[in-house]
Amino acid sequence: MTSGTEARRGAVKGPRPESKLRSYTRLAKLDVYDYYLSILVVLSAVLLPLAAFDSRVLPTLVVFLAGEILVTAAMVALDDVTGYHDGSDAANYGPDTPTRRLLRKPLIAGTLTPAEALRFAWLAVAAGGALWVLAVLLSPNRPLWTLVLIVVTFVLMPQYSYGIKLSYRGFQELFLVALGVALVLAPYGLVAGQFSGFVLVQALIFGMGPLLFGVYSNTNDIAGDRAVGRPTVAVLASPKGNARFVFALSVAEFAFGALGSLTGLAPWWFVLVMLPATAMRAMQYRMGFPGGDIMSARKLGFRVHRLNAALLIVANLIQAGA
């Protein structure tokens, strides 16, 4: 087995010229904004009627979003630090994997050092935590369940691949969907002050989005993840078993909306509104597994999640105007 040090040594010949600001932007993965769409979903759930819109809602959501961006940036930066040290990023983003852009991993590309990445991550954690505290202070409501959810989310996010390394202990897939759920429910609790079954259905669908491009990444990264002992389902299952798992997740995303409509947690028409994303999700699966184009399917997964978010917003506005 190639050691992490050997893998890193062979990944690049030397650092490419790039500004530090650009490298830190890449480290924070600011172009992957999919979790941040949660704030727009929440805003659409409380926006109407405008006459009853609390003036404290918008500042609360803006500050919460700023904190969310910073804590997420810390999470992915710490993931890069771990991937650099164990060699998995060198294996998954090296010169023999042309479908991945090496500069997306600044430590492997040599444009940032591990010390710089760690310093950035912990500063982002501190600033993000401070902003979430400020969001709570600004918020019109502070239900206990919401405060507990925010604290748990803040504590666990940096532990994804660092510290207790949840993603290295078999919790990666669960973490990805749970994070999406939390990032809808927590800000909703702050601005609405109550729990909503319809918003829970939306949070579950929203959380499935990052999971359903994450599992395609895992399918592509089997060799690198196996080499470092990262037990994703793609690593642990047979190819056929992994394909069935991804299929089941795709069906589950549809089922959340369908069951919501059937049980009355969501309006009867909600599942119909979500059908365009369901159709695209089926296309994603066919592209990735029968078609064998895993990375194109992963890319399509981002588009499906963004469409899902847009449809959730439309559903909230329709419901509020009904």
MIVEXDO-392372 format. One record per residue (C-alpha): residue number from 1; residue in three letters; x, y, z. Coordinates in nm, 4 decimals, always signed. Each point is the difference from the previous one (the first is absolute). Example, Ala and Ser with C-alpha at 12.3 -4.5 7.8 and 13.67 -1.06 7.14 Angstrom:
# residues 2
<num:1 residu:ALA px:+1.2300 py:-0.4500 pz:+0.7800>
<num:2 residu:SER px:+0.1370 py:+0.3440 pz:-0.0660>
# end
This chain:
# residues 322
<num:1 residu:MET px:+0.0000 py:+0.0000 pz:+0.0000>
<num:2 residu:THR px:+0.1310 py:+0.3461 pz:-0.0900>
<num:3 residu:SER px:+0.0522 py:+0.2135 pz:+0.3076>
<num:4 residu:GLY px:-0.1615 py:+0.3399 pz:+0.0327>
<num:5 residu:THR px:+0.3394 py:+0.1718 pz:-0.0183>
<num:6 residu:GLU px:+0.0950 py:-0.1839 pz:-0.3190>
<num:7 residu:ALA px:-0.3379 py:+0.0782 pz:-0.1556>
<num:8 residu:ARG px:+0.0347 py:+0.3696 pz:+0.0771>
<num:9 residu:ARG px:+0.3547 py:+0.0086 pz:-0.1327>
<num:10 residu:GLY px:-0.1125 py:-0.1421 pz:-0.3298>
<num:11 residu:ALA px:-0.3089 py:+0.2109 pz:-0.0424>
<num:12 residu:VAL px:+0.1548 py:+0.3250 pz:-0.1242>
<num:13 residu:LYS px:+0.3376 py:+0.1236 pz:-0.1214>
<num:14 residu:GLY px:-0.0306 py:+0.3313 pz:+0.1770>
<num:15 residu:PRO px:-0.2479 py:+0.2721 pz:+0.0963>
<num:16 residu:ARG px:-0.1674 py:+0.1942 pz:-0.2794>
<num:17 residu:PRO px:-0.0014 py:+0.3796 pz:+0.0274>
<num:18 residu:GLU px:-0.3267 py:+0.1125 pz:+0.1600>
<num:19 residu:SER px:-0.0984 py:+0.2722 pz:+0.2423>
<num:20 residu:LYS px:-0.0508 py:-0.0998 pz:+0.3614>
<num:21 residu:LEU px:-0.3512 py:+0.1434 pz:-0.0123>
<num:22 residu:ARG px:-0.0866 py:-0.2258 pz:-0.2928>
<num:23 residu:SER px:+0.1491 py:-0.3006 pz:+0.1768>
<num:24 residu:TYR px:-0.1953 py:+0.0688 pz:+0.3192>
<num:25 residu:THR px:-0.3159 py:+0.0381 pz:-0.2091>
<num:26 residu:ARG px:+0.0680 py:-0.3415 pz:-0.1502>
<num:27 residu:LEU px:+0.0725 py:-0.1438 pz:+0.3444>
<num:28 residu:ALA px:-0.3371 py:+0.1263 pz:+0.1225>
<num:29 residu:LYS px:-0.1751 py:-0.1442 pz:-0.3101>
<num:30 residu:LEU px:-0.2020 py:+0.3198 pz:-0.0311>
<num:31 residu:ASP px:-0.1125 py:-0.0977 pz:-0.3490>
<num:32 residu:VAL px:-0.1894 py:-0.2958 pz:+0.1495>
<num:33 residu:TYR px:-0.2845 py:+0.1956 pz:+0.1530>
<num:34 residu:ASP px:-0.2571 py:-0.2772 pz:+0.0193>
<num:35 residu:TYR px:-0.0390 py:-0.0114 pz:+0.3785>
<num:36 residu:TYR px:-0.0401 py:+0.3781 pz:+0.0081>
<num:37 residu:LEU px:-0.3225 py:-0.0209 pz:-0.2022>
<num:38 residu:SER px:-0.1644 py:-0.1091 pz:+0.3250>
<num:39 residu:ILE px:-0.0409 py:+0.3652 pz:+0.0968>
<num:40 residu:LEU px:-0.2045 py:+0.0773 pz:-0.3122>
<num:41 residu:VAL px:-0.2221 py:-0.2990 pz:+0.0706>
<num:42 residu:VAL px:-0.0574 py:+0.1246 pz:+0.3560>
<num:43 residu:LEU px:-0.0619 py:+0.3570 pz:-0.1148>
<num:44 residu:SER px:-0.2646 py:-0.1189 pz:-0.2458>
<num:45 residu:ALA px:-0.1715 py:-0.1910 pz:+0.2819>
<num:46 residu:VAL px:-0.0504 py:+0.3138 pz:+0.2118>
<num:47 residu:LEU px:-0.0091 py:+0.2807 pz:-0.2576>
<num:48 residu:LEU px:-0.3745 py:+0.0157 pz:-0.0591>
<num:49 residu:PRO px:-0.2191 py:+0.1728 pz:+0.0873>
<num:50 residu:LEU px:+0.2234 py:+0.3047 pz:-0.0258>
<num:51 residu:ALA px:-0.2193 py:+0.1941 pz:+0.2400>
<num:52 residu:ALA px:+0.0931 py:-0.2419 pz:+0.2792>
<num:53 residu:PHE px:+0.3689 py:-0.0257 pz:-0.0905>
<num:54 residu:ASP px:+0.2119 py:+0.0684 pz:+0.3111>
<num:55 residu:SER px:+0.2761 py:+0.2547 pz:-0.0642>
<num:56 residu:ARG px:+0.2407 py:-0.2126 pz:+0.2053>
<num:57 residu:VAL px:-0.0283 py:-0.2998 pz:-0.2334>
<num:58 residu:LEU px:+0.2209 py:+0.1256 pz:-0.2817>
<num:59 residu:PRO px:+0.2945 py:+0.1106 pz:+0.2222>
<num:60 residu:THR px:-0.0213 py:-0.3320 pz:+0.1858>
<num:61 residu:LEU px:+0.0152 py:-0.2023 pz:-0.3200>
<num:62 residu:VAL px:+0.2801 py:+0.2087 pz:-0.1518>
<num:63 residu:VAL px:+0.2158 py:-0.0333 pz:+0.3114>
<num:64 residu:PHE px:-0.0795 py:-0.3714 pz:+0.0322>
<num:65 residu:LEU px:+0.0978 py:-0.0476 pz:-0.3663>
<num:66 residu:ALA px:+0.3318 py:+0.1787 pz:+0.0543>
<num:67 residu:GLY px:+0.0725 py:-0.2290 pz:+0.2939>
<num:68 residu:GLU px:-0.1090 py:-0.3038 pz:-0.2022>
<num:69 residu:ILE px:+0.2418 py:+0.0906 pz:-0.2780>
<num:70 residu:LEU px:+0.2893 py:+0.0376 pz:+0.2436>
<num:71 residu:VAL px:-0.0650 py:-0.3208 pz:+0.1959>
<num:72 residu:THR px:-0.0433 py:-0.1940 pz:-0.3244>
<num:73 residu:ALA px:+0.3229 py:+0.1516 pz:-0.1340>
<num:74 residu:ALA px:+0.1753 py:-0.1214 pz:+0.3146>
<num:75 residu:MET px:-0.1496 py:-0.3474 pz:-0.0415>
<num:76 residu:VAL px:+0.1204 py:-0.0415 pz:-0.3579>
<num:77 residu:ALA px:+0.3408 py:+0.1529 pz:+0.0795>
<num:78 residu:LEU px:+0.0506 py:-0.2516 pz:+0.2811>
<num:79 residu:ASP px:-0.1110 py:-0.2735 pz:-0.2398>
<num:80 residu:ASP px:+0.2777 py:+0.1124 pz:-0.2357>
<num:81 residu:VAL px:+0.2553 py:-0.0074 pz:+0.2821>
<num:82 residu:THR px:-0.0921 py:-0.3584 pz:+0.0838>
<num:83 residu:GLY px:-0.0076 py:-0.0995 pz:-0.3678>
<num:84 residu:TYR px:+0.3441 py:+0.1514 pz:-0.0470>
<num:85 residu:HIS px:+0.1553 py:-0.1800 pz:+0.2950>
<num:86 residu:ASP px:-0.1467 py:-0.3430 pz:-0.0728>
<num:87 residu:GLY px:+0.0618 py:+0.0170 pz:-0.3761>
<num:88 residu:SER px:-0.3605 py:-0.0477 pz:-0.1098>
<num:89 residu:ASP px:-0.0194 py:+0.3377 pz:-0.1754>
<num:90 residu:ALA px:+0.3227 py:-0.0705 pz:-0.1893>
<num:91 residu:ALA px:-0.1525 py:-0.3271 pz:-0.1195>
<num:92 residu:ASN px:-0.3355 py:+0.1517 pz:-0.0908>
<num:93 residu:TYR px:+0.1265 py:+0.3270 pz:-0.1515>
<num:94 residu:GLY px:+0.3380 py:-0.1038 pz:-0.1382>
<num:95 residu:PRO px:+0.1229 py:+0.0375 pz:-0.3606>
<num:96 residu:ASP px:-0.1511 py:-0.3370 pz:-0.0962>
<num:97 residu:THR px:-0.3521 py:+0.1263 pz:+0.0780>
<num:98 residu:PRO px:-0.0595 py:+0.2587 pz:-0.2746>
<num:99 residu:THR px:-0.3689 py:+0.0406 pz:+0.0881>
<num:100 residu:ARG px:+0.1033 py:+0.1841 pz:+0.3182>
<num:101 residu:ARG px:+0.1694 py:+0.3429 pz:+0.0057>
<num:102 residu:LEU px:+0.3075 py:-0.0227 pz:+0.2195>
<num:103 residu:LEU px:-0.0109 py:+0.3643 pz:+0.1057>
<num:104 residu:ARG px:-0.3276 py:-0.0701 pz:+0.1813>
<num:105 residu:LYS px:+0.2228 py:-0.1598 pz:+0.2633>
<num:106 residu:PRO px:+0.2462 py:+0.2797 pz:+0.0915>
<num:107 residu:LEU px:+0.2033 py:-0.2202 pz:+0.2366>
<num:108 residu:ILE px:+0.0617 py:-0.2626 pz:-0.2670>
<num:109 residu:ALA px:+0.0641 py:+0.2698 pz:-0.2615>
<num:110 residu:GLY px:+0.2482 py:+0.1630 pz:+0.2376>
<num:111 residu:THR px:-0.1644 py:+0.3425 pz:+0.0003>
<num:112 residu:LEU px:-0.0709 py:-0.0157 pz:+0.3750>
<num:113 residu:THR px:+0.1777 py:-0.1753 pz:+0.2849>
<num:114 residu:PRO px:-0.1766 py:-0.2215 pz:+0.2572>
<num:115 residu:ALA px:+0.0786 py:+0.2586 pz:+0.2684>
<num:116 residu:GLU px:-0.1699 py:+0.2725 pz:-0.2043>
<num:117 residu:ALA px:-0.3033 py:-0.2223 pz:-0.0574>
<num:118 residu:LEU px:-0.0310 py:-0.0811 pz:+0.3708>
<num:119 residu:ARG px:+0.0321 py:+0.3644 pz:+0.0994>
<num:120 residu:PHE px:-0.2684 py:+0.0927 pz:-0.2526>
<num:121 residu:ALA px:-0.2308 py:-0.2789 pz:+0.1215>
<num:122 residu:TRP px:+0.0140 py:+0.0892 pz:+0.3682>
<num:123 residu:LEU px:-0.0433 py:+0.3717 pz:-0.0674>
<num:124 residu:ALA px:-0.3034 py:-0.0853 pz:-0.2149>
<num:125 residu:VAL px:-0.1404 py:-0.2213 pz:+0.2775>
<num:126 residu:ALA px:+0.0369 py:+0.2786 pz:+0.2552>
<num:127 residu:ALA px:-0.1476 py:+0.2678 pz:-0.2250>
<num:128 residu:GLY px:-0.2819 py:-0.2260 pz:-0.1158>
<num:129 residu:GLY px:-0.0889 py:-0.0927 pz:+0.3559>
<num:130 residu:ALA px:-0.0046 py:+0.3661 pz:+0.1013>
<num:131 residu:LEU px:-0.2341 py:+0.0802 pz:-0.2888>
<num:132 residu:TRP px:-0.2369 py:-0.2808 pz:+0.0976>
<num:133 residu:VAL px:-0.0098 py:+0.1399 pz:+0.3533>
<num:134 residu:LEU px:-0.0806 py:+0.3403 pz:-0.1470>
<num:135 residu:ALA px:-0.2733 py:-0.1537 pz:-0.2177>
<num:136 residu:VAL px:-0.1582 py:-0.1480 pz:+0.3125>
<num:137 residu:LEU px:+0.0131 py:+0.3375 pz:+0.1749>
<num:138 residu:LEU px:-0.1580 py:+0.1720 pz:-0.3002>
<num:139 residu:SER px:-0.2669 py:-0.2632 pz:-0.0541>
<num:140 residu:PRO px:-0.3662 py:+0.0588 pz:+0.0852>
<num:141 residu:ASN px:-0.0238 py:-0.3489 pz:+0.1529>
<num:142 residu:ARG px:+0.2296 py:-0.2362 pz:+0.1911>
<num:143 residu:PRO px:-0.1696 py:-0.3404 pz:+0.0431>
<num:144 residu:LEU px:+0.2095 py:-0.2371 pz:+0.2100>
<num:145 residu:TRP px:+0.0049 py:-0.2701 pz:-0.2698>
<num:146 residu:THR px:+0.1412 py:+0.2525 pz:-0.2456>
<num:147 residu:LEU px:+0.2769 py:+0.1109 pz:+0.2359>
<num:148 residu:VAL px:+0.0967 py:-0.3622 pz:+0.0689>
<num:149 residu:LEU px:+0.0025 py:-0.0746 pz:-0.3734>
<num:150 residu:ILE px:+0.2262 py:+0.2986 pz:-0.0707>
<num:151 residu:VAL px:+0.2466 py:-0.0999 pz:+0.2731>
<num:152 residu:VAL px:+0.0127 py:-0.3638 pz:-0.1131>
<num:153 residu:THR px:+0.0443 py:+0.1048 pz:-0.3628>
<num:154 residu:PHE px:+0.2795 py:+0.2411 pz:+0.0913>
<num:155 residu:VAL px:+0.1835 py:-0.2620 pz:+0.2066>
<num:156 residu:LEU px:-0.0300 py:-0.2801 pz:-0.2563>
<num:157 residu:MET px:+0.0756 py:+0.1832 pz:-0.3252>
<num:158 residu:PRO px:+0.3783 py:+0.0332 pz:+0.0596>
<num:159 residu:GLN px:+0.0035 py:-0.3673 pz:+0.1054>
<num:160 residu:TYR px:-0.1031 py:-0.1213 pz:-0.3472>
<num:161 residu:SER px:+0.3529 py:-0.1020 pz:-0.1003>
<num:162 residu:TYR px:+0.2037 py:+0.1471 pz:+0.2838>
<num:163 residu:GLY px:+0.0044 py:-0.0590 pz:+0.3737>
<num:164 residu:ILE px:-0.2279 py:-0.2985 pz:+0.0530>
<num:165 residu:LYS px:-0.0230 py:-0.0410 pz:-0.3816>
<num:166 residu:LEU px:-0.3646 py:-0.0943 pz:-0.0403>
<num:167 residu:SER px:+0.0423 py:-0.0722 pz:-0.3707>
<num:168 residu:TYR px:+0.2794 py:-0.2470 pz:+0.0811>
<num:169 residu:ARG px:-0.2212 py:-0.1874 pz:+0.2465>
<num:170 residu:GLY px:-0.2832 py:-0.0976 pz:-0.2319>
<num:171 residu:PHE px:-0.2149 py:+0.3104 pz:+0.0469>
<num:172 residu:GLN px:+0.0791 py:+0.1882 pz:-0.3201>
<num:173 residu:GLU px:-0.3270 py:-0.0593 pz:-0.1829>
<num:174 residu:LEU px:-0.2119 py:+0.0644 pz:+0.3097>
<num:175 residu:PHE px:+0.1956 py:+0.3168 pz:+0.0762>
<num:176 residu:LEU px:-0.0528 py:+0.1477 pz:-0.3473>
<num:177 residu:VAL px:-0.3772 py:-0.0313 pz:+0.0119>
<num:178 residu:ALA px:-0.0283 py:+0.0952 pz:+0.3689>
<num:179 residu:LEU px:+0.1982 py:+0.3181 pz:-0.0595>
<num:180 residu:GLY px:-0.2375 py:+0.1079 pz:-0.2760>
<num:181 residu:VAL px:-0.2988 py:-0.0681 pz:+0.2247>
<num:182 residu:ALA px:+0.1526 py:+0.1989 pz:+0.2869>
<num:183 residu:LEU px:+0.0836 py:+0.2975 pz:-0.2218>
<num:184 residu:VAL px:-0.3668 py:+0.0320 pz:-0.0918>
<num:185 residu:LEU px:-0.1591 py:-0.0725 pz:+0.3374>
<num:186 residu:ALA px:+0.2349 py:+0.2116 pz:+0.2135>
<num:187 residu:PRO px:-0.0486 py:+0.3356 pz:-0.1738>
<num:188 residu:TYR px:-0.3703 py:-0.0767 pz:-0.0454>
<num:189 residu:GLY px:-0.0359 py:-0.0506 pz:+0.3743>
<num:190 residu:LEU px:+0.1660 py:+0.3347 pz:+0.0668>
<num:191 residu:VAL px:-0.2299 py:+0.1974 pz:-0.2277>
<num:192 residu:ALA px:-0.3254 py:-0.1969 pz:+0.0277>
<num:193 residu:GLY px:+0.0220 py:-0.1050 pz:+0.3644>
<num:194 residu:GLN px:-0.1722 py:-0.3303 pz:-0.0604>
<num:195 residu:PHE px:+0.0432 py:-0.3422 pz:-0.1542>
<num:196 residu:SER px:-0.1660 py:-0.0696 pz:-0.3356>
<num:197 residu:GLY px:-0.0680 py:-0.3411 pz:-0.1522>
<num:198 residu:PHE px:+0.0051 py:+0.1521 pz:-0.3492>
<num:199 residu:VAL px:+0.3392 py:+0.1609 pz:+0.0613>
<num:200 residu:LEU px:+0.1280 py:-0.3333 pz:+0.1345>
<num:201 residu:VAL px:-0.0997 py:-0.1666 pz:-0.3286>
<num:202 residu:GLN px:+0.1810 py:+0.2767 pz:-0.1869>
<num:203 residu:ALA px:+0.3059 py:-0.0346 pz:+0.2239>
<num:204 residu:LEU px:+0.0205 py:-0.3736 pz:-0.0704>
<num:205 residu:ILE px:-0.0195 py:+0.0578 pz:-0.3758>
<num:206 residu:PHE px:+0.2551 py:+0.2806 pz:+0.0273>
<num:207 residu:GLY px:+0.2369 py:-0.2211 pz:+0.2003>
<num:208 residu:MET px:-0.0172 py:-0.2753 pz:-0.2603>
<num:209 residu:GLY px:+0.1505 py:+0.2360 pz:-0.2588>
<num:210 residu:PRO px:+0.3585 py:+0.0149 pz:+0.1333>
<num:211 residu:LEU px:-0.0196 py:-0.3718 pz:+0.0766>
<num:212 residu:LEU px:-0.1015 py:-0.0785 pz:-0.3569>
<num:213 residu:PHE px:+0.3045 py:+0.1598 pz:-0.1500>
<num:214 residu:GLY px:+0.2187 py:-0.1196 pz:+0.2872>
<num:215 residu:VAL px:-0.0706 py:-0.3679 pz:-0.0663>
<num:216 residu:TYR px:+0.1022 py:+0.0415 pz:-0.3628>
<num:217 residu:SER px:+0.3267 py:+0.1572 pz:+0.1152>
<num:218 residu:ASN px:+0.0482 py:-0.2952 pz:+0.2336>
<num:219 residu:THR px:-0.0549 py:-0.2406 pz:-0.2879>
<num:220 residu:ASN px:+0.2750 py:+0.1745 pz:-0.1938>
<num:221 residu:ASP px:+0.2300 py:+0.0112 pz:+0.3052>
<num:222 residu:ILE px:-0.0212 py:-0.3641 pz:+0.1078>
<num:223 residu:ALA px:+0.3713 py:-0.0750 pz:-0.0412>
<num:224 residu:GLY px:+0.1182 py:+0.3072 pz:+0.1890>
<num:225 residu:ASP px:-0.2545 py:-0.0384 pz:+0.2789>
<num:226 residu:ARG px:+0.0730 py:-0.3697 pz:+0.0402>
<num:227 residu:ALA px:+0.3732 py:+0.0691 pz:+0.0222>
<num:228 residu:VAL px:-0.0479 py:+0.2299 pz:+0.3002>
<num:229 residu:GLY px:-0.2726 py:-0.2033 pz:+0.1688>
<num:230 residu:ARG px:-0.2901 py:+0.2357 pz:-0.0677>
<num:231 residu:PRO px:-0.2999 py:-0.2362 pz:+0.0178>
<num:232 residu:THR px:-0.2506 py:+0.1521 pz:-0.2408>
<num:233 residu:VAL px:-0.2771 py:-0.2221 pz:-0.1327>
<num:234 residu:ALA px:+0.1762 py:+0.0055 pz:-0.3376>
<num:235 residu:VAL px:+0.3089 py:-0.1496 pz:+0.1654>
<num:236 residu:LEU px:-0.1834 py:-0.2568 pz:+0.2120>
<num:237 residu:ALA px:-0.2563 py:-0.1232 pz:-0.2530>
<num:238 residu:SER px:+0.0405 py:-0.1850 pz:-0.3270>
<num:239 residu:PRO px:-0.0438 py:+0.2091 pz:-0.3174>
<num:240 residu:LYS px:-0.3518 py:-0.1383 pz:-0.0358>
<num:241 residu:GLY px:-0.0728 py:+0.0639 pz:+0.3680>
<num:242 residu:ASN px:+0.1226 py:+0.3582 pz:-0.0294>
<num:243 residu:ALA px:-0.2166 py:+0.0557 pz:-0.3069>
<num:244 residu:ARG px:-0.3022 py:-0.1309 pz:+0.1902>
<num:245 residu:PHE px:+0.0813 py:+0.2291 pz:+0.2926>
<num:246 residu:VAL px:+0.0121 py:+0.3072 pz:-0.2247>
<num:247 residu:PHE px:-0.3243 py:-0.1096 pz:-0.1669>
<num:248 residu:ALA px:-0.1659 py:-0.0361 pz:+0.3420>
<num:249 residu:LEU px:+0.1130 py:+0.3497 pz:+0.0989>
<num:250 residu:SER px:-0.1406 py:+0.1411 pz:-0.3239>
<num:251 residu:VAL px:-0.3346 py:-0.1679 pz:+0.0669>
<num:252 residu:ALA px:+0.0057 py:+0.1187 pz:+0.3623>
<num:253 residu:GLU px:+0.0306 py:+0.3618 pz:-0.1104>
<num:254 residu:PHE px:-0.3184 py:-0.0378 pz:-0.2059>
<num:255 residu:ALA px:-0.1671 py:-0.1955 pz:+0.2815>
<num:256 residu:PHE px:+0.0477 py:+0.2823 pz:+0.2505>
<num:257 residu:GLY px:-0.2061 py:+0.2299 pz:-0.2197>
<num:258 residu:ALA px:-0.2557 py:-0.2669 pz:-0.0892>
<num:259 residu:LEU px:-0.0534 py:-0.1024 pz:+0.3619>
<num:260 residu:GLY px:-0.0233 py:+0.3636 pz:+0.1004>
<num:261 residu:SER px:-0.2838 py:+0.0499 pz:-0.2466>
<num:262 residu:LEU px:-0.1711 py:-0.3264 pz:+0.0984>
<num:263 residu:THR px:+0.0135 py:+0.0654 pz:+0.3749>
<num:264 residu:GLY px:-0.0957 py:+0.3662 pz:-0.0116>
<num:265 residu:LEU px:+0.3340 py:+0.1268 pz:+0.1291>
<num:266 residu:ALA px:+0.0354 py:+0.1623 pz:-0.3414>
<num:267 residu:PRO px:-0.2748 py:+0.1230 pz:-0.2338>
<num:268 residu:TRP px:-0.1458 py:-0.2664 pz:-0.2304>
<num:269 residu:TRP px:+0.1555 py:+0.1711 pz:-0.3026>
<num:270 residu:PHE px:+0.3520 py:+0.0177 pz:+0.1455>
<num:271 residu:VAL px:+0.1188 py:-0.3284 pz:-0.1523>
<num:272 residu:LEU px:-0.1165 py:+0.1232 pz:-0.3414>
<num:273 residu:VAL px:+0.1982 py:+0.3234 pz:+0.0317>
<num:274 residu:MET px:+0.3136 py:-0.2049 pz:+0.0727>
<num:275 residu:LEU px:-0.0384 py:-0.2306 pz:-0.3049>
<num:276 residu:PRO px:+0.2474 py:+0.1899 pz:-0.2255>
<num:277 residu:ALA px:+0.2785 py:-0.0657 pz:+0.2528>
<num:278 residu:THR px:-0.1130 py:-0.3619 pz:+0.0339>
<num:279 residu:ALA px:+0.0328 py:-0.0437 pz:-0.3766>
<num:280 residu:MET px:+0.3494 py:+0.1507 pz:+0.0033>
<num:281 residu:ARG px:+0.0966 py:-0.2263 pz:+0.2893>
<num:282 residu:ALA px:-0.0978 py:-0.3022 pz:-0.2100>
<num:283 residu:MET px:+0.2184 py:+0.1362 pz:-0.2815>
<num:284 residu:GLN px:+0.2890 py:+0.0366 pz:+0.2443>
<num:285 residu:TYR px:-0.0259 py:-0.3620 pz:+0.1090>
<num:286 residu:ARG px:-0.0198 py:-0.1315 pz:-0.3560>
<num:287 residu:MET px:+0.3012 py:+0.2085 pz:-0.0966>
<num:288 residu:GLY px:+0.2078 py:-0.1187 pz:+0.2955>
<num:289 residu:PHE px:-0.0715 py:-0.3682 pz:+0.0329>
<num:290 residu:PRO px:-0.1394 py:-0.1607 pz:-0.3130>
<num:291 residu:GLY px:+0.1862 py:+0.2699 pz:-0.1959>
<num:292 residu:GLY px:+0.3244 py:-0.0211 pz:+0.1974>
<num:293 residu:ASP px:+0.0701 py:+0.3754 pz:-0.0140>
<num:294 residu:ILE px:+0.0308 py:+0.0559 pz:+0.3742>
<num:295 residu:MET px:+0.1567 py:+0.3445 pz:-0.0053>
<num:296 residu:SER px:-0.2506 py:+0.1429 pz:-0.2491>
<num:297 residu:ALA px:-0.2755 py:-0.1428 pz:+0.2200>
<num:298 residu:ARG px:+0.1607 py:+0.1695 pz:+0.3001>
<num:299 residu:LYS px:+0.0005 py:+0.3308 pz:-0.1868>
<num:300 residu:LEU px:-0.3664 py:-0.0451 pz:-0.0911>
<num:301 residu:GLY px:-0.0704 py:-0.0601 pz:+0.3698>
<num:302 residu:PHE px:+0.0891 py:+0.3621 pz:+0.0767>
<num:303 residu:ARG px:-0.2548 py:+0.1166 pz:-0.2558>
<num:304 residu:VAL px:-0.2668 py:-0.2294 pz:+0.1434>
<num:305 residu:HIS px:+0.0576 py:+0.1325 pz:+0.3520>
<num:306 residu:ARG px:-0.0183 py:+0.3589 pz:-0.1181>
<num:307 residu:LEU px:-0.3222 py:-0.0749 pz:-0.1872>
<num:308 residu:ASN px:-0.1379 py:-0.1671 pz:+0.3129>
<num:309 residu:ALA px:+0.0771 py:+0.3140 pz:+0.2011>
<num:310 residu:ALA px:-0.1724 py:+0.2177 pz:-0.2596>
<num:311 residu:LEU px:-0.3082 py:-0.2248 pz:+0.0011>
<num:312 residu:LEU px:-0.0129 py:+0.0053 pz:+0.3806>
<num:313 residu:ILE px:-0.0025 py:+0.3795 pz:-0.0151>
<num:314 residu:VAL px:-0.2814 py:-0.0065 pz:-0.2569>
<num:315 residu:ALA px:-0.1977 py:-0.2445 pz:+0.2168>
<num:316 residu:ASN px:+0.0354 py:+0.2237 pz:+0.3055>
<num:317 residu:LEU px:-0.1201 py:+0.3058 pz:-0.1910>
<num:318 residu:ILE px:-0.2965 py:-0.1906 pz:-0.1448>
<num:319 residu:GLN px:-0.0935 py:-0.1309 pz:+0.3446>
<num:320 residu:ALA px:+0.0251 py:+0.3445 pz:+0.1580>
<num:321 residu:GLY px:-0.2119 py:+0.1527 pz:-0.2727>
<num:322 residu:ALA px:-0.2678 py:-0.2699 pz:+0.0075>
# end
